[in-house]
């Protein structure tokens, strides 16, 4: 699916391209774009350009964050991790997180859209610690602590302290004292390598700290010097609070990755950005200049087209950090112009110098046997095909000959698994041993329409049976994914997948899991405990899942009409 950073690109070029086209492009390009530029320039363009250039005047004087002292904060070690290739490595620990939960456990606000009851704060924190490890490639160690523990030293020594759900008088007293001690130590050390937040801890105002920014003692520097570390910490504090408040494990871990990436060391999960930021300094000008000089015609065509231009304007109205909202906006105006736009800027020219590798943590063991037989690539292919009609001998006994292989009942990725009506089609390629995968899903557009979206993945066998490599060009950006069959019912009544992916051209990485059934409804209750254990073996907790609405009679489904399930399949025999 379209990444958050890809949609940021649309917004970025819309804001600045007209000014830069007129200044830097060749005469031929300028003549083609002058009329469009003049008609499309808004009142905010000159102000936006001024805001862009202002931090660049000071960027050469920014302090070197990596050289700061770290005497106040200590590190811990973790066990070696196992990668997808089966080798073991011991990552260098760059920092630590303490998750402070209530002394007596209470239900949390996580998992509000899952098929199970919300977890307790301790249960949630234990999974958050695992997710922090996954997102950091094992380089950040997280520990769960309560105020009543014998050893609570980590709440003072960790780079980041996040308190969750502390409301009793005793716990609140401990929290207040701890925050004061960390604040005093931070002031003495002037260390940017610390942060602290209180989430769902009652009505008290526990002012956060991010880097050198302290909300309880705000510095005027954060207002008059937006290029400074203090101002950077202030902006990040707002962003982290918004992510924490969403109460999902993905966004919780993402918030912490942003802090560590900014103030301690680069984190590949969030290292790259295509936005214009104060932190980039002079890099902003180079990126925008390269966009316009290398992809000027694509930019001109997009801004001259009402539909493409409307997408740019719509993106300006939303929080582009919300991947669901961003993707929903893009599909509302999906067109060849948008595809060509991102293909040139991101995929072909990699204007922002992004890289991303498929995550290797967690390592998920594929299903080793099926119906009493050792797993083979042919059996795994048949499992993927599931219940799709017309696949001949490639399908397994028990195939229901439906118009889909599987439907997603629930999924564990906050960005991708909240879309309704998720259909999966797996079928053999006409040439070779590879397969095709066509996901067809419904999206409610930003103007209230219900439309179908479809994608076309190439699927190749990996070395171990039951594992696959997926690749797709989605709105001009190539994604590479590693899929694993974790388990499947012998009667093909349900299947659990795990996937890990990356879109290198936009620096995006992601992981997730799917529980699928023939009709998209949850399996019977008698099967659920086994399925939950299967998901836990892939380090996914049931409360992290998002239930998918597969009701064909819902108003949205009826408005969208029949899904275009055979859009790609009907030509697959021709293209291979």
N, C-alpha and C positions, 0 to 999 in steps of 0.2 A: 504493500500500500504506500501511498504518497507520504513521505516523511514530513515532519514538522519543519525541518530546515528547508525543504524544497519550497514550501509555501512562503517561508520567510523571504526567499529569493524573489518571488513575485512582488511582494510588498516593497522590498528594497529597491528594485529597479524602477518601480512605479514612482517612488519618492524622488529618486535622484537622476534617473537616466536622461530626462529632457535637458537638464543643465549640462550634463557631461557630453551628450551627443553633439550639442551645438559648439562645445569647446574643443573636443578632442578627435572627432571622427574625420574621415577623409571628406573632401569636397563632395564626392558623389553621394556618400551616405548623408551628409548634411543637407544636401538639396532634397533628398527623399524624406527627411524627417522634420524639416523646419516647420511646415504647416501643422503637422501632427503635434510637434512639441509645443507650439504656441497655443494650440487649442486645448491641449491636455494639461498644461501647467496650471497648478492650483495656487492659491495664495500662500500655501504653506511651503512651497518648494524652496524659495529663497531662504526662508527661516530654517528649513531642514538642512540646506547646504551649509549655512552658517554654523548650525549646531554640529554638523559633521566636521567642519574644518577647525572649529575652535579648540577641541581637545588635541588636535594634531600640533598646534603651536606649542603645546606643553609636553607632548608625549616623550620627548627626549629626556625629560627631567623626572620621569616616573622612577620611583625607587625599585630596586631589584628585590622582589618579594621572596625569591628563593634563598636569598642570602640572610634572611632575618634569623635572629636567635630563637632557639627552641628549648631553652633551659628549663622553662616552666612545665613543659609537656613531655611526657615519657611515652615510649613505644612498647608494644607487646609483640609476641611472635605467635604464629599459627602453624598448624600442621601442613604438610605438603598437600598439594592439590593434584588431582588426576585430570588430564586433558582428554579431548576427544580422540587423540592418537594413542592413548594408553600409557604415555610417559608421565613421570612424576616430576614436578618442579616445586621448588620452595620459593615463593615470591618474597620480595623485599617488602616488609611492612613499612608503609609511609605514614601511618597515623592510626588513631583509635577513636572509637565512639562508645559512650556509655549511654544505655537506654534505661532510664530510671522509671520503674513501674510501682504501683501501689503495694504496700506491705500485705494487705489482704486483697485478694484478686477480685476484680469487678469486670463486667462486660464492657467491651470497647465499642467504638463507632465504626470499626473496620468491617468490611464484608456486607455492607448494606444491600448489595445487589446479588449476593451469592445465594445458592440453594440451601445453605445451612445457617445455623444460628451464629451471631457475631462471636468472635473469639474473645477471650479475656485479654486484658492488657498484657499479661505475661505471655500468653500464647502468641499474641500479635507481635510482641517485641522479639520473641525467639525467632519467628519467621523473618522479621525485619532485619535481624542480625545476619541471617543467611542471605537475604537479598542484597544487603550491603556488600557482603563478600563477593557475591556473583557480579554485581555491577562494577566492582573495583578490581576484578580478576584476582581476588584474594589478597590485595595489597592493603586493605583497611580491615582492622580487627574490631569487632563489636562485642560488647559484653552487656548482659541484662543484669540489673542490680535493683534491689529494693532498699528502702531506708532502714529496714530491720535486719539486713544482712550484717554478719560479723565484720566482713571486710568491705568497706564502701570506698576504698581509696581511689577506685577508677573514676568516680564522679568528679574528683578534683584533678586527676592526672590526664584524663582523656582530652584529645583535641576538641571533640564535640560532645556536649551533654544535652540529651533530649529527654525531658520529663514528660511522661504520658499518664494522664488521668489521676494525678495526685490531688485528693480533695479532703482527706481527713485531717483534723488539726495536727496530729503528730507528723503526718507525711508532709503537710504544708510547711510546718516549722523546719523540718529537715531540708526541704527544697529551698526555702528562703535563705537559710543559713549557708547552704552550699552555693547558691548563686552569688551571695555577697562575698564569700571566700574566693570564688573564681574571679569575680570582678576585681577585687583588690589585688589578687596576684597578677591578673592581666594588666592592670594599670602600672604595677611596679615593673613588670617585664617589658611592657609595650610590645607584646607579641601579637602578630596578626594571625597566628596559627591556632586560634580557638574560636568556638562559637557555642552558644547555649540558647535553648528554646524551651518553653513550657507549652505543651499542647493538651487541651482539654483539662486544665488544672484549675477549674473554678473561675470565679470572677476577678480574682486578684490579677493585677498587671505585673507579670514577670517580664520586664523589659529584656528583649533579646540582645545578644552580642554576636556580631559577625565580623571576624577580623578585627580591625581597629575601630569599628563602629559600635558604639554602645548607646542604645536607645534611651537609657536612663541618664546618660551624660552626653547629649548630642553636641558634636563639635560644629562650629560655624564653617569649618573647612568643608564639610560634606555639602554645604549649600553653595559656597562661592568657588569651590575648586572641584567640579564634577569629574575631573580626570584623576583625582587622588585616590589612594587606597581607602580612605575613610568613606568617600562617596561611593566607591565600588561596594564596600561592605553594606552601606545603607540600601543600595539598590538590590543587592543580593538578599538582604534580610526580608524585604518585601516579597521577593520572588519565592524564597523558601517558605515563608508563612503561608502563601497561597497554595503551594504544593502540599505542605503538611495538612492543611485544612481539607484537602480532598479525600483524606482517609483511605488511600490505596497504597499497597506496598510498593508498587512501581514508582509512584510519584514521591513517596517518602524517601526511598533510596536515591532517587534522582536529585532531590534537594540537597542531600549530603554530598553527592558526587560534585555538584556545582561548587559547594564550599571548598572541598579538598582541591578541586581542579584550579580554583582561583587563588587560594592562599597557601597551599602546601606543595602539591606536585601535580603534574598533568595526569588526568584520568581519561583514557581513551574513550570511555562511554560518552563523555561530554566535552571532549577536548576541542572539537571544531565548532565554529559558528559562522554562519553566513550573514549575520546581522551587522549593521554599523554600530559599533560600540566604542565607548571611551577607552576601554582596555586595549583595543587593537591599535590605537594611535595612528601612525602613518599608513599602516596596512589597509585602512579603509579606502584611501584614495587609490592605491594601487589596484585593489580589487574592483572598484567601480570603473576605473579607467579600462581595465582588462575586459570587463563585461561589455562595455560599450564598443570598444575597438574590435573585439573578437566576435561579438554577437549582435552588432548594431542592427542588422536587418531583421532579426527575430524580435528584438525589442520594439522596433518601429512598427512591425506588423501587429504585434500584440496590442500596443497602445492605440493603434488605428482601428482596431476591431472593437465594436461595442461590447460583445460578449466577453472577450479577453480583458478589456479595460474594466468591465463590471466586476470581474473576479478580483482584480487588483484592489478596486475600491472596497469590495466586501471584506477582503482580508484586513484592510485597514481598520475595520470596525470591531474586530475580535481580538482576543488574546491568542496570538499565534503560538504561544507555548502549549496551548491545548491541542494535542494532535488530533483528537476526535473532531473538534470544531474546525480546525484547519483543513483536514481532509474532507469533511463534509462541505466546506466552502468550495474547495477545488472541484469536487465532483458535481457541484451545482452548476458549474460553468465549463465542464470538461470539453476540450476541443483539441484539434490537431495543432492549433497555434500555441496553446499552453504546453502541449507535449514538446513541440519543437523548441520552444523557449527554454525549458529546463534541460532538454537534451543538449543544447549548445552550451549553455552556461555551466551546467553541473557535470554532465557525463563526458562530453567531448573535450571540453577545455579545462575542467576541474579548476575553475577560477579561484576557488577558496582553498585549494591545496588540501582537501580533505582525504583522510584514509580511515578505513574501518575494517576490522577482521571479525569473522564470525566468533561469538563468545564460546569459550571452551569450558566454562564453569556455569552450571554443574555438568558433570559427566553423567549421562543417562544411559543405563544399560538397556539395549534393545531386547525384545522378546526372543527367547532362545529356541522355543519349540511351539508348534501349533498342531492340535489334534493328535498328539502323540508322536509327531514327526519333527526331526530337527529342522529348524528354520532354514529355508533356502531362498534364493532371490526370486524364484518363480512363485513360491508360496507367499512371500512378502508382496509381490506384485498383485497377486490375487486378493490379498487382504485389502490393499489400497483400493483396488477396483470395487470391492465391496458388493454393492447391490445394483450396479449400473447395468442396464440392458445392452445387449448386442456386443458383448466382449468375447463371446465364444468360449474356447477352451481356457482362455486366460483367467476367467472368473472361477471362483471356487464353488463347491457344493454349498447350497444355502443361499446363493445369490437370489434376491427377490425380483430381479429384472425390472428395476425402477428407472425413473428418469434422472436419478442422482446416485452417486456412490454412497455418500453420507451427508447428513445435515449436522451442523454444529449445535449441540444442545447447550453447552457452556464453554467458555474459554477464559484463559488466565492472563490476557494482555490488555491493559486498560485502554490502549489506543485502538485496538483492532477488533476486540471481541464484544463491543457493545452495539454493533450494527445488527439489525434484525434480518431474518430470513436468509441465513447463510447456507448456501448449497455448495457441495463439493462434487466435482466430477474428475475421476481418475480413469484414464483409458490408455491402452497401448499405442505407441507410435507406429505409423505404417512402415517405418524404416528403423532397423536396429532394435536394441533392447530397451531403449528409453521409453518414457511415458510422457503424457501430458496431464497437467492439473489445471482445471478451470474452476476457480471460485466465483460464484455468482451471488451477490449479496445486495440487500436493499438499503438505500440511504434516504433519509428525509432531508431535503435540501434546505438551505437557509431561508428560502422564501416559502417553505411549507409543502413543496411538492414531494412525492415519493417516486424515486427513480431506481432503476437497476444498474449496478456496476458489475463489471466482469473483467477478469484478468486471465492470462494464458502463460502458464509456467512450463518450462522444460524440466523433466524429472529424470535423473540418472541414478543408477545404483551406486552406492558407496561400497567399500571393501567388505564390510560386515553386513550380512543379510539382515534386513529389517531397518537399515539406515539408507538415507537418500540425500542427494544434493539437488536443490531446487534453484532455478534461476528465472528471472522475469525482468522485462523492461516495463516499468510502471510510470506512466506520465513522464517519460524521458530519463528515468533513473533506473539503473540496473541494481537488483537486489540478489544476493546470494544467500541461500538458507540451507541448514543442515537439519533434516527431519528424522525422527526416530519413532518406530512403532513400539510403544512401551508395553502395551497389552491389548488383547482383543478377546471378546467372548467367542467360544468355539462355534456358537450358532450365528455369529456375526451380528449379534443384537446390539453391541456397543464396541467402541474402540477408543483408546487413549493415545494421542500423539503428543510428542514434545518437539519444539522447533527452536532453533537459534539462528539469527540472521544478521546480515549487515548490508548496508548500502554505502559502499566505499566513497562514492562521489559526493555524498553529503555528510560523511562521517557518522552515520547512524548505526547503532547496534540495538538488538532487541532479542528477547527470549519470551517463550510462552508455551502454553499447552492447551489441548483441545479434548473435550469429551464429545464424541459424535455417536449418533444413532441413525437408523434408517429414516426415521420421520422427524428427527430433531427434538423429540420429547425426552425427558430424563428417564433412565432405566428404572425398573421397579425398585422399591425400597429395599427388597431383599438383596439386591446386587450392590447397593450403594456403598456399604462399608468396605467391600473388596475394592471397589473403584477408587474410593478415597485413599486407601492404602497404596494403590498403584500410582496415583498422583503424588502422594507424599514421597514415593521412591524417586520421583523426578524433582523433588524439592518444591512442590507446589501444594499449598494448603487449600482445602476445599473453600474456605472463606475468601480466597483470592479470586474465585471464579465469578464470571458475569453470565447470568442466564440469558440465553438468546431467545428473542420472541420469534417463533416460527409459525405463528398462527396465520394460515392462508386466508382466513375469513376476516382478519382485522381490517379496519378502514384503510390503513396505509398499504397493506398488501393488495387489496382490491383496487385501490387507485393506481398502483404501479402496474397492474395487469400481470399476465403470465411472465415468469422469468425467462430470459433468453438463454436457456440452458445449452442449446446446441449451436450457439453462435460460432464458436471456434471448432467444435467437433465435426461439424458438417464439411469443413474444408481440410481437416487434419489428414485425410487420406491423400490429399493432393500435395500438401506442404511437408508431409512426413511426420 
